Amino acid sequence: MKEPQDHLPKQGPVTLETSRGPITLPHPTQIPAGVIRRANKLGDDLDKFFAIVEGILGEDSDEIARLDELTMEELSQVFAQWGQGASLGE
């Protein structure tokens, strides 16, 4: 059975280059709904961002460790790059 979204091309993962090494995340439109639902219960955008990333990668992943080493300036750039081509509501 065809789903309503079957006509849309599936977006591939996004690899973000950071000073601590690459971080690969799914395209924002490919994040599981449950991850977004749980993150939306949190207060500020930074908490939501980390909840989403941890929900995708797992708390103990090497990529989370690399994110933890970034400055807030670079973290903001990574967040902006990740969301550039699409919004979660697309």
BELWOLIN-V843808 format. One line per field, one symbol per residue. phi: phi as a letter, one per 20 degrees, with the letter a starting at -180 (. if undefined). Layout:
phi = ???
This chain:
phi = .fegeffeffeefdddecfdofcdcfggfdfggfffgffffefeffffgffffffeenfdffffffffefffffgfffffffegebdfef
